[in-house]
Amino acid sequence: MKQKKIAIIGAGITGLVTAYYLKKADIPFRIFEKSGHIGGVIETRQENGFVYERGPNSGVLANVETVEFFEDLGSRCKPEIADASSAKRLIWKGGMWHSLPSGIAGGITTPLFSMKDKLRLLGEPFRKKGTDPNETLSHLVIRRMGQSFLDYAIDPFILGIYAGDPAYIVPKYALPKLYQLEQNYGSFIGGAIKKKREKKEPSEKKVSRDIFSIEGGLQRLTETLSEIVGKENIELECSGLSVKKSAQGFQVYYKEKQEDFYQVVSTIIAGELPKLFPFVENRMWEPVSRLKYAKVTEVAIGFKKWNGIPLDAFGGLIPFKENRNLLGVLFMSSLFKDRAPKGGALLTTFVGGMRKAELTDLGEDALFQLIKNELEITMGIKNNDPDLFQYSTHQHAIAQYGADSEARYSAIAAIELQHNGLYLGGSIRDGIGIADRIKQARLMAERIIKEA
Ligand SMILES: Cc1cc2nc3c(=O)[nH]c(=O)nc-3n(C[C@H](O)[C@H](O)[C@H](O)COP(=O)(O)OP(=O)(O)OC[C@H]3O[C@@H](n4cnc5c(N)ncnc54)[C@H](O)[C@@H]3O)c2cc1C
């Protein structure tokens, strides 16, 4: 082939960022998208004075690649950093919200953790490090910190990020920074202190815990990217797509047409891979296809006049132990500008997840009643009907990195090795957040550019 053209499957953030870097390197590509929408799960809507998300609500500037990506985009699309109140996180316990403590003083006085575990925490730096790479998160936290830290800090955090179960999640894959803290420094507390003191590269200094969206919603980012990479390079409504091997590389079959490519990048969910790439032996897909996903219903709920509790935090998370029907509530109108009419509020709530998936099958009326009841109790809303109620259910919302991850990573590596030029990306590996996707996309693009 004269032109080494790349096929990208999926027009979500991973596919778009990969295309962005290929475009910068003058490498021709074409994006194939099953749906009629660019952006994947990222989708922002406006209604009745509210601006709400139907997928992710925010990202974190958690790695160098994400920071540099926004630097590179410059004025074309600037991140909007969440209000400073986002540093405060609320946890529900015993019928009220408590701030998750960040310092030692707060840690001692908080009612979230038991006295026994607070005292046990003093010994955390001296506990032996784990030796099982497949140890679950709950096991790791109980071993190092105690049951109440698992129940009232880690469990709600995992519900908030993974809609998951800490007894299933394996930190080595799901929370690699936490895993490395214990493995490299022998302790979470000691490791965090030592890491803070270590000399950092200038690029690493830019990384923060800052939470971002984009003014007007995250879809502005995917819209900007689609304009930069060129809408003419994105083929929408390509359901039934299939890829075959050819002498030059790969052939993509779509809409009764076929096109030759040098390399192929996939960004889709695990279960669809065997159908897309029938030339890969089924037994090789087996460990990949096994990947589980949390099913989640996301509800945007808006009030033109807010009469509930003060919304001076990122949001509230509800530990599974508290036996409520919400996973958490994000205070979106406090975090970002112009998400609700003045004096009003926009909340995003989530139901379902790995341990309460049945709640995602409630009909609209039952879901509305459930959300209303839960918010009356947890948010102190009085006699107030919402002015916005919109929901979206995601069958494969968040990949769950469990003890099967090692086998999945090995299978992905083996498939890529056997089929040179095939790149398997997306949330099947490397993390589930927007920042993880941006980092993975850039690294995949760099591998492709090197080989071009
Ligand atoms: C409800 C929800 C809330 C979230 N909240 C957050 C959050 O607050 N912060 C955060 O950092 N992350 C969050 N995430 C995760 C984050 O949104 C994702 O990691 C990221 O957006 C995924 O991007 P992607 O491009 O890898 O996948 P996707 O966005 O899923 O894009 C993949 C694309 O591939 C297409 N496709 C699938 N199969 C085929 C096929 N066979 N042929 C062609 N095209 C195909 C799909 O239609 C889709 O457009 C959330 C996710 C969900 C679902």
The ligand as an SDF file (V2000), in Angstrom:
LIG
                    3D

 53 58  0  0  0  0  0  0  0  0999 V2000
  -22.6290    6.3250   32.8090 C   0  0  0  0  0  0  0  0  0  0  0  0
  -21.1490    6.5130   32.7610 C   0  0  0  0  0  0  0  0  0  0  0  0
  -20.5490    7.4280   33.6180 C   0  0  0  0  0  0  0  0  0  0  0  0
  -19.1680    7.6100   33.5710 C   0  0  0  0  0  0  0  0  0  0  0  0
  -18.6040    8.5400   34.3930 N   0  0  0  0  0  0  0  0  0  0  0  0
  -17.2980    8.8330   34.2610 C   0  0  0  0  0  0  0  0  0  0  0  0
  -16.7350    9.9260   34.9600 C   0  0  0  0  0  0  0  0  0  0  0  0
  -17.4410   10.6670   35.6570 O   0  0  0  0  0  0  0  0  0  0  0  0
  -15.4100   10.1690   34.8090 N   0  0  0  0  0  0  0  0  0  0  0  0
  -14.6220    9.4090   33.9870 C   0  0  0  0  0  0  0  0  0  0  0  0
  -13.4160    9.6730   33.8740 O   0  0  0  0  0  0  0  0  0  0  0  0
  -15.1280    8.3750   33.2930 N   0  0  0  0  0  0  0  0  0  0  0  0
  -16.4480    8.0790   33.4110 C   0  0  0  0  0  0  0  0  0  0  0  0
  -16.9880    7.0610   32.6740 N   0  0  0  0  0  0  0  0  0  0  0  0
  -16.1020    6.2700   31.8260 C   0  0  0  0  0  0  0  0  0  0  0  0
  -15.7530    7.0360   30.5440 C   0  0  0  0  0  0  0  0  0  0  0  0
  -16.9030    7.6530   30.0790 O   0  0  0  0  0  0  0  0  0  0  0  0
  -15.2530    6.0860   29.5100 C   0  0  0  0  0  0  0  0  0  0  0  0
  -14.0610    5.4820   29.9580 O   0  0  0  0  0  0  0  0  0  0  0  0
  -14.9200    6.7010   28.1690 C   0  0  0  0  0  0  0  0  0  0  0  0
  -15.7770    7.7380   27.7940 O   0  0  0  0  0  0  0  0  0  0  0  0
  -14.9550    5.5690   27.1570 C   0  0  0  0  0  0  0  0  0  0  0  0
  -14.5410    6.0260   25.9300 O   0  0  0  0  0  0  0  0  0  0  0  0
  -14.2240    4.9840   24.7500 P   0  0  0  0  0  0  0  0  0  0  0  0
  -13.9960    5.7670   23.5380 O   0  0  0  0  0  0  0  0  0  0  0  0
  -13.1580    4.0530   25.1800 O   0  0  0  0  0  0  0  0  0  0  0  0
  -15.5410    4.0840   24.6490 O   0  0  0  0  0  0  0  0  0  0  0  0
  -17.0070    4.5150   24.1570 P   0  0  0  0  0  0  0  0  0  0  0  0
  -17.3350    5.8740   24.5630 O   0  0  0  0  0  0  0  0  0  0  0  0
  -17.8910    3.3920   24.5900 O   0  0  0  0  0  0  0  0  0  0  0  0
  -16.8690    4.4920   22.5550 O   0  0  0  0  0  0  0  0  0  0  0  0
  -16.7930    3.2950   21.8430 C   0  0  0  0  0  0  0  0  0  0  0  0
  -17.5370    3.5330   20.5430 C   0  0  0  0  0  0  0  0  0  0  0  0
  -17.4560    2.3590   19.7530 O   0  0  0  0  0  0  0  0  0  0  0  0
  -18.6900    2.1530   19.1040 C   0  0  0  0  0  0  0  0  0  0  0  0
  -18.7910    0.7290   18.7530 N   0  0  0  0  0  0  0  0  0  0  0  0
  -19.0370   -0.3180   19.5740 C   0  0  0  0  0  0  0  0  0  0  0  0
  -19.0440   -1.4630   18.8830 N   0  0  0  0  0  0  0  0  0  0  0  0
  -18.7950   -1.1370   17.5930 C   0  0  0  0  0  0  0  0  0  0  0  0
  -18.6600   -1.8960   16.3940 C   0  0  0  0  0  0  0  0  0  0  0  0
  -18.7960   -3.2240   16.4000 N   0  0  0  0  0  0  0  0  0  0  0  0
  -18.4180   -1.2470   15.2440 N   0  0  0  0  0  0  0  0  0  0  0  0
  -18.2700    0.1160   15.2290 C   0  0  0  0  0  0  0  0  0  0  0  0
  -18.3820    0.8780   16.3370 N   0  0  0  0  0  0  0  0  0  0  0  0
  -18.6340    0.2510   17.5060 C   0  0  0  0  0  0  0  0  0  0  0  0
  -19.7170    2.5880   20.1210 C   0  0  0  0  0  0  0  0  0  0  0  0
  -20.9680    2.9000   19.5120 O   0  0  0  0  0  0  0  0  0  0  0  0
  -19.0260    3.7970   20.7330 C   0  0  0  0  0  0  0  0  0  0  0  0
  -19.3810    4.9880   20.0950 O   0  0  0  0  0  0  0  0  0  0  0  0
  -18.3700    6.8490   32.6790 C   0  0  0  0  0  0  0  0  0  0  0  0
  -18.9830    5.9350   31.8080 C   0  0  0  0  0  0  0  0  0  0  0  0
  -20.3520    5.7740   31.8370 C   0  0  0  0  0  0  0  0  0  0  0  0
  -20.9990    4.8160   30.8840 C   0  0  0  0  0  0  0  0  0  0  0  0
  1  2  1  0
  2  3  1  0
  2 52  2  0
  3  4  2  0
  4  5  1  0
  4 50  1  0
  5  6  2  0
  6  7  1  0
  6 13  1  0
  7  8  2  0
  7  9  1  0
  9 10  1  0
 10 11  2  0
 10 12  1  0
 12 13  2  0
 13 14  1  0
 14 15  1  0
 14 50  1  0
 15 16  1  0
 16 17  1  0
 16 18  1  0
 18 19  1  0
 18 20  1  0
 20 21  1  0
 20 22  1  0
 22 23  1  0
 23 24  1  0
 24 25  2  0
 24 26  1  0
 24 27  1  0
 27 28  1  0
 28 29  2  0
 28 30  1  0
 28 31  1  0
 31 32  1  0
 32 33  1  0
 33 34  1  0
 33 48  1  0
 34 35  1  0
 35 36  1  0
 35 46  1  0
 36 37  1  0
 36 45  1  0
 37 38  2  0
 38 39  1  0
 39 40  1  0
 39 45  2  0
 40 41  1  0
 40 42  2  0
 42 43  1  0
 43 44  2  0
 44 45  1  0
 46 47  1  0
 46 48  1  0
 48 49  1  0
 50 51  2  0
 51 52  1  0
 52 53  1  0
M  END
$$$$
